[in-house]
């Protein structure tokens, strides 16, 4: 996933540079050309930038398709990917702490994650039933963090979000619908976000950590939902 992020980031940063260069040429031209001449020159420059925008979108779509196919392939059960650790899940001795370690170990192995999820759900259900039998009908006794395991479509959703936000930053680079002050602020925020993009988590299972959430907030804080 890091490879796709870095490639997407490079496309967006490249377009940001072109948008800034175009804006600089327009501002400089307004100082030296007559309004009538500058109107045509600005139209030409913005036309070139529009072509660059389309090329950037096409590149991002291509990366997105590759990433999506990789995500679909990842979320496919494959018995050959079961490791000897799967034998541990046939007993009762895996503690919640050990469960977390196994989830971390197999975050790139969907087949093992699926087996871990089923084990954790069974252990949680047994604990909850025992609590209800003891009269505690409101307790959640399960200690196995199955929520840390991504659903089959987790990576797809993550890439849908990344693609949507990439479009947002292309808009930031264009300054669409913004006055000059707002454009400058968005550009500055966008620069920092682009640089932080490559720090995104490599797998969905790490997204619950406070460190990763902080990185996302810093990287995408300006994004309008």
C-alpha positions in Angstrom: 0.0 0.0 0.0 2.9 2.4 0.7 3.9 2.1 -2.9 0.5 3.3 -4.1 0.5 6.1 -1.6 3.9 7.4 -2.6 2.9 7.3 -6.3 -0.4 9.1 -5.7 1.4 11.7 -3.5 4.0 12.3 -6.3 1.2 13.0 -8.8 -0.6 15.4 -6.5 2.6 17.3 -5.6 3.6 17.5 -9.2 0.3 19.1 -10.1 0.6 21.4 -7.1 3.9 22.7 -8.5 2.3 23.2 -11.9 -0.6 25.1 -10.4 1.7 27.4 -8.5 3.8 28.0 -11.5 0.8 28.9 -13.6 -0.5 31.3 -10.9 2.9 32.9 -10.7 3.0 33.4 -14.5 -0.5 34.9 -14.5 0.4 37.4 -11.7 3.6 38.4 -13.4 1.9 38.8 -16.8 -0.7 41.1 -15.3 2.2 43.5 -14.4 3.7 43.6 -17.9 0.9 43.0 -20.4 -2.1 45.1 -21.4 -5.4 43.7 -20.1 -6.6 42.6 -23.5 -3.3 40.7 -24.2 -3.2 39.2 -20.8 -6.8 38.0 -21.0 -5.7 35.7 -23.9 -2.5 34.7 -22.2 -4.3 33.8 -19.0 -6.8 31.7 -21.0 -3.9 29.9 -22.7 -2.2 29.2 -19.4 -5.3 28.0 -17.7 -6.1 25.7 -20.7 -2.6 24.1 -20.3 -3.2 23.7 -16.6 -6.6 22.1 -17.2 -4.9 19.5 -19.5 -2.4 18.8 -16.7 -5.2 18.4 -14.2 -6.9 15.8 -16.5 -3.6 14.0 -16.8 -3.2 14.0 -13.1 -6.7 12.6 -12.6 -6.0 9.9 -15.2 -2.8 8.9 -13.3 -4.6 8.8 -10.0 -7.4 6.7 -11.5 -4.8 4.2 -12.8 -3.2 4.0 -9.4 -6.6 3.6 -7.7 -7.5 0.7 -10.0 -4.2 -1.0 -9.2 -4.7 -0.5 -5.5 -8.3 -1.6 -5.6 -7.4 -4.8 -7.5 -4.7 -5.5 -4.8 -7.3 -4.9 -2.1 -9.7 -7.3 -3.7 -7.0 -9.9 -4.1 -6.0 -9.4 -0.4 -9.5 -10.0 0.8 -9.7 -13.5 -0.7 -9.6 -16.6 1.5 -6.8 -19.0 0.5 -6.2 -22.1 2.5 -2.6 -22.3 1.4 -2.0 -19.1 3.5 -2.9 -20.8 6.8 0.2 -21.0 8.9 1.0 -23.4 11.8 -0.2 -20.7 14.1 -3.8 -21.6 13.0 -3.4 -24.7 15.2 -3.3 -22.4 18.3 -6.9 -21.3 17.5 -8.2 -24.8 17.9 -7.6 -24.7 21.6 -8.5 -22.2 24.4 -5.1 -21.0 25.4 -4.6 -17.8 23.3 -4.9 -14.8 25.6 -6.3 -11.4 24.5 -2.7 -10.1 24.5 -1.4 -13.0 22.4 -4.4 -12.5 20.1 -3.3 -8.9 19.5 0.2 -10.0 18.7 -1.1 -12.5 16.2 -3.3 -9.9 14.6 -0.3 -7.6 14.3 1.8 -10.5 12.8 -0.7 -11.4 10.1 -2.1 -8.0 9.1 -1.1 -8.7 5.5 -2.6 -12.2 5.5 -6.4 -12.0 5.2 -6.9 -15.7 5.6 -5.2 -15.8 9.0 -7.0 -12.6 10.0 -10.3 -14.2 9.2 -9.5 -17.2 11.3 -8.4 -14.9 14.2 -11.6 -12.9 13.9 -13.8 -16.1 14.2 -11.7 -17.2 17.2 -12.0 -13.9 18.9 -15.8 -13.6 18.3 -16.3 -17.1 19.7 -14.3 -16.3 22.8 -16.1 -13.0 23.3 -19.5 -14.8 22.8 -18.6 -17.5 25.4 -17.6 -14.8 27.9 -20.7 -12.8 27.4 -22.9 -15.8 27.8 -21.2 -16.7 31.0 -21.7 -13.1 32.3 -25.4 -13.3 31.4 -25.7 -16.7 33.1 -24.3 -15.1 36.2 -27.0 -12.4 36.1 -25.1 -9.5 34.5 -27.2 -8.8 31.5 -25.5 -5.5 30.7 -21.9 -6.7 30.8 -19.6 -6.9 27.8 -17.2 -9.5 29.1 -15.3 -10.2 25.8 -11.7 -9.1 25.8 -10.6 -10.0 22.3 -10.2 -6.9 20.1 -11.8 -8.3 16.9 -12.6 -4.7 15.9 -8.9 -4.2 15.1 -9.3 -6.8 12.2 -10.5 -5.2 9.0 -13.6 -6.3 7.2 -13.1 -7.6 3.7 -13.9 -4.3 2.2 -11.8 -2.2 4.6 -9.0 -1.6 2.2 -11.4 -0.7 -0.6 -13.1 1.9 1.6 -9.7 3.3 2.6 -8.8 3.7 -1.1 -12.1 5.3 -1.9 -11.4 7.8 0.8 -7.8 8.4 -0.4 -9.0 9.0 -4.0 -11.7 11.4 -2.8 -9.2 13.4 -0.8 -6.7 13.4 -3.6 -9.4 15.2 -5.8 -9.9 17.7 -2.9 -6.2 18.6 -3.0 -6.2 19.0 -6.7 -9.0 21.5 -6.1 -6.9 23.2 -3.5 -4.1 23.5 -6.0 -6.5 25.1 -8.4 -7.9 27.4 -5.8 -11.4 26.7 -7.0 -14.1 28.7 -5.3 -11.7 30.5 -3.0 -10.6 34.1 -2.6 -6.9 34.9 -2.6 -6.5 34.6 1.2 -8.4 31.3 1.4 -6.4 30.0 -1.5 -3.0 30.8 0.1 -4.1 29.3 3.4 -5.3 26.1 1.6 -2.1 25.9 -0.4 0.0 26.1 2.8 -2.1 23.5 4.6 -2.1 21.3 1.5 1.7 21.4 1.2 2.0 20.0 4.8 -0.7 17.4 4.1 0.9 16.2 0.9 4.2 15.7 2.8 2.4 13.7 5.5 0.5 11.5 3.1 3.3 9.0 2.8 3.1 8.5 6.6 -0.3 6.9 6.3 -0.7 3.4 7.8 0.3 0.5 5.5 -2.6 -1.7 6.6 -6.1 -1.0 8.0 -5.3 -3.0 11.2 -3.1 -0.2 12.4 -5.6 2.6 11.9 -6.9 2.5 15.5 -3.7 3.5 17.1 -3.5 7.1 18.5 -0.3 7.8 16.6 -1.8 6.9 13.3 -5.0 8.8 14.0 -2.9 11.9 14.9 -1.0 11.5 11.6 -4.3 11.4 9.7 -5.6 14.5 11.5 -2.5 16.4 10.8 -2.4 15.3 7.2 -6.0 15.9 6.3 -7.1 18.4 8.9 -8.1 20.9 6.2 -10.3 18.5 4.3 -14.0 19.3 4.2 -16.1 16.3 4.8 
